[in-house]
Amino acid sequence: MKNGFEYITENYRRICAGIEEAKAKYRSPDDNIQLMAVTKTVSPEAVNHAISMGIRLLGENRVQEYESKKDYYNPVASVHFIGHLQTNKVKYIIEDMDLIQSVDSIKLAAEIDRQAKRVNKVQNVLVEVNIGCEESKSGVSPDDLENLLYEAAKFENIHVKGLMTIPPSEKSEKFLCKMQQLYLDISSKNMDNIDMDILSMGMSGDYIKAIEYGSNLVRIGSALFGARKYM
């Protein structure tokens, strides 16, 4: 019986095939590459259909939108927060998020630590890097990354699990390569309380290239759900 979401099924299969092809070409067969469904402006019904197809990781951009939809989601999927996060909004999501991908300041890390302590939790996070140093984007500059990591490592209720970035749309391959080198450099330092398990980069337009340059978590929205419908 058709439910109107067949296009999601087709898109999901095409994306999975693309990931497997990229993995076969560029990566080890043992590499695990996670596919995240980015749910910004997407209805819970469409999200749940994607979950029924095999999606097990959702990416949320907006606190208020997530609050309005979370009770309708199939709970089998894990949820990450991937959007810019204001400190005064941390308390609303701290209990629900398996991982917060957008830590870009000590101030935000401190608030996540404080709220995580309140709910008796160690919150896994990624540090967001503004790899292209674009004024329009959030994220710590590459030059300031190491200092932020050292400071974040001091908090007892957060655990840094890797890095996230959104590279410039122009010359994205150059910046994906730069991000990979930064990730490998940080990994080699073996900092206390810092794990480089996750390199989150690659979206609908560049996820194949991102896999080539070491990403193990790709964040797919429009390629999966179609063009975004703004609320």
Wavefront OBJ file of the C-alpha trace (Angstrom):
o trace
v 0.000 0.000 0.000
v 1.454 3.345 -1.048
v 1.854 6.065 1.582
v 3.215 8.922 -0.531
v 6.779 8.476 0.696
v 8.072 6.208 -2.071
v 10.434 8.978 -3.167
v 12.148 8.764 0.238
v 12.589 5.019 -0.248
v 14.155 5.570 -3.675
v 16.390 8.382 -2.412
v 17.504 6.345 0.589
v 18.498 3.387 -1.586
v 20.382 5.661 -3.985
v 22.257 7.382 -1.153
v 23.164 4.055 0.471
v 24.463 2.802 -2.864
v 26.511 5.985 -3.276
v 28.005 5.580 0.183
v 28.933 1.970 -0.523
v 30.510 2.895 -3.864
v 32.527 5.682 -2.235
v 33.558 3.357 0.564
v 34.692 0.684 -1.911
v 36.699 3.254 -3.866
v 38.254 5.316 -1.095
v 38.018 3.526 2.233
v 38.604 0.272 4.082
v 35.800 -2.332 3.933
v 35.756 -2.242 7.740
v 35.035 1.497 7.937
v 31.654 2.351 9.406
v 30.102 5.415 7.753
v 26.962 6.677 9.460
v 24.106 8.191 7.466
v 22.248 10.939 9.293
v 18.821 12.148 8.163
v 18.642 15.921 8.628
v 15.054 16.648 9.614
v 14.826 20.439 9.356
v 11.268 21.328 8.150
v 10.513 17.634 7.509
v 7.271 16.189 8.896
v 7.462 13.479 11.576
v 5.584 11.139 9.222
v 8.295 11.494 6.577
v 11.020 11.081 9.196
v 9.386 7.932 10.541
v 9.212 6.516 7.035
v 12.960 7.064 6.688
v 13.431 5.300 10.025
v 11.349 2.391 8.745
v 13.769 2.129 5.810
v 16.769 1.793 8.127
v 17.777 5.306 9.200
v 18.971 5.203 12.796
v 20.364 8.703 13.219
v 18.479 12.008 13.055
v 19.976 15.496 12.942
v 18.053 18.410 14.470
v 18.846 22.053 13.681
v 16.369 24.006 15.774
v 15.425 23.548 19.408
v 11.850 24.799 19.033
v 11.161 22.661 15.978
v 12.584 19.597 17.687
v 10.412 20.208 20.736
v 7.330 20.292 18.511
v 8.154 17.009 16.756
v 10.086 14.786 19.152
v 7.091 13.004 20.672
v 6.033 11.801 17.214
v 9.363 10.251 16.260
v 9.941 6.521 16.332
v 12.278 6.257 19.349
v 14.444 3.593 17.733
v 16.524 6.358 16.106
v 19.195 8.329 17.957
v 19.107 12.127 17.784
v 22.000 14.580 17.403
v 21.760 18.350 17.587
v 23.609 19.828 14.610
v 22.477 23.466 14.467
v 23.852 26.562 16.133
v 22.995 26.206 19.807
v 22.440 29.160 22.121
v 23.434 28.655 25.738
v 19.932 29.480 26.991
v 18.482 26.628 24.909
v 20.775 23.859 26.151
v 18.479 22.978 29.062
v 15.650 22.078 26.678
v 17.566 19.383 24.792
v 20.156 18.071 27.227
v 18.180 14.978 28.245
v 17.307 13.926 24.687
v 20.494 14.327 22.650
v 22.850 11.435 22.188
v 25.378 13.900 20.832
v 25.645 17.672 20.300
v 27.685 18.350 17.166
v 27.906 22.137 17.277
v 30.091 23.135 20.241
v 31.993 26.215 19.113
v 32.985 28.039 22.312
v 34.083 27.462 25.888
v 30.966 29.332 27.021
v 28.711 26.811 25.294
v 30.803 23.856 26.495
v 30.536 25.155 30.068
v 26.750 25.424 29.858
v 26.418 21.939 28.364
v 28.604 20.646 31.198
v 26.455 22.434 33.788
v 23.171 21.163 32.371
v 24.537 17.647 31.901
v 25.605 17.581 35.535
v 22.103 18.668 36.529
v 20.564 15.623 34.823
v 23.376 13.266 35.899
v 24.734 12.691 32.414
v 28.010 12.862 30.510
v 27.087 14.580 27.244
v 28.956 13.511 24.138
v 29.830 16.427 21.859
v 31.697 17.344 18.704
v 33.556 20.596 18.265
v 32.397 22.508 15.200
v 35.218 23.934 13.094
v 34.715 26.867 10.730
v 37.222 25.395 8.310
v 36.722 28.149 5.731
v 36.802 30.957 8.326
v 33.532 32.285 6.916
v 31.897 35.141 8.804
v 28.434 33.792 7.992
v 29.065 30.455 9.726
v 29.535 29.426 13.323
v 32.378 27.250 14.499
v 35.791 27.727 16.041
v 38.624 28.789 13.740
v 41.233 26.147 12.947
v 43.850 28.219 14.770
v 41.769 28.252 17.975
v 40.667 24.611 17.856
v 43.422 23.089 19.939
v 42.928 25.587 22.762
v 39.180 24.959 22.806
v 39.772 21.204 22.954
v 42.193 21.515 25.879
v 39.696 23.660 27.773
v 36.738 21.411 26.942
v 38.653 18.382 28.161
v 38.623 19.828 31.690
v 34.849 19.508 32.047
v 33.639 16.398 33.855
v 30.201 16.159 32.246
v 31.064 16.492 28.582
v 33.131 14.175 26.411
v 34.512 15.339 23.072
v 34.081 12.598 20.476
v 35.381 14.344 17.367
v 34.911 17.233 14.973
v 32.207 18.616 12.697
v 32.369 21.098 9.843
v 30.380 22.680 7.027
v 32.937 23.593 4.345
v 32.475 26.501 1.933
v 30.358 25.517 -1.049
v 33.004 26.847 -3.424
v 36.222 24.824 -3.572
v 34.736 22.458 -1.011
v 37.249 19.712 -1.855
v 40.128 21.937 -0.766
v 38.492 22.502 2.613
v 37.454 18.859 3.048
v 41.108 17.963 2.573
v 42.171 20.666 5.035
v 39.661 19.371 7.581
v 40.906 15.817 7.198
v 44.465 16.947 7.890
v 43.322 18.901 10.944
v 41.405 15.871 12.231
v 44.407 13.581 11.758
v 46.699 16.101 13.444
v 44.436 16.362 16.489
v 44.043 12.570 16.590
v 47.826 12.144 16.739
v 48.105 14.306 19.863
v 46.168 11.835 22.066
v 44.697 14.507 24.331
v 43.211 13.420 27.657
v 39.382 13.152 27.609
v 39.370 13.826 23.854
v 38.492 11.068 21.386
v 38.635 11.564 17.643
v 36.055 8.878 16.858
v 33.865 10.998 14.591
v 34.566 13.300 11.667
v 31.174 14.708 10.694
v 31.287 16.375 7.298
v 29.488 16.007 4.018
v 25.933 16.928 3.094
v 23.634 16.303 0.150
v 25.917 17.978 -2.387
v 29.322 16.741 -1.271
v 28.964 13.590 0.817
v 30.825 11.404 -1.687
v 33.828 13.736 -1.597
v 33.565 13.971 2.187
v 33.827 10.183 2.451
v 36.919 10.334 0.245
v 38.455 12.757 2.735
v 37.762 10.714 5.836
v 34.249 11.578 6.965
v 32.531 8.802 8.883
v 29.248 10.641 9.431
v 27.402 12.309 6.558
v 24.418 14.598 7.158
v 21.814 14.266 4.399
v 18.665 16.381 4.126
v 17.421 17.413 0.680
v 18.917 14.411 -1.141
v 16.806 12.198 1.115
v 13.629 14.205 1.741
v 13.558 16.484 -1.313
v 13.801 20.251 -1.483
v 13.297 21.890 1.891
v 9.883 23.332 2.629
v 10.346 26.324 4.883
v 8.047 26.598 7.882
l 1 2 3 4 5 6 7 8 9 10 11 12 13 14 15 16 17 18 19 20 21 22 23 24 25 26 27 28 29 30 31 32 33 34 35 36 37 38 39 40 41 42 43 44 45 46 47 48 49 50 51 52 53 54 55 56 57 58 59 60 61 62 63 64 65 66 67 68 69 70 71 72 73 74 75 76 77 78 79 80 81 82 83 84 85 86 87 88 89 90 91 92 93 94 95 96 97 98 99 100 101 102 103 104 105 106 107 108 109 110 111 112 113 114 115 116 117 118 119 120 121 122 123 124 125 126 127 128 129 130 131 132 133 134 135 136 137 138 139 140 141 142 143 144 145 146 147 148 149 150 151 152 153 154 155 156 157 158 159 160 161 162 163 164 165 166 167 168 169 170 171 172 173 174 175 176 177 178 179 180 181 182 183 184 185 186 187 188 189 190 191 192 193 194 195 196 197 198 199 200 201 202 203 204 205 206 207 208 209 210 211 212 213 214 215 216 217 218 219 220 221 222 223 224 225 226 227 228 229 230 231
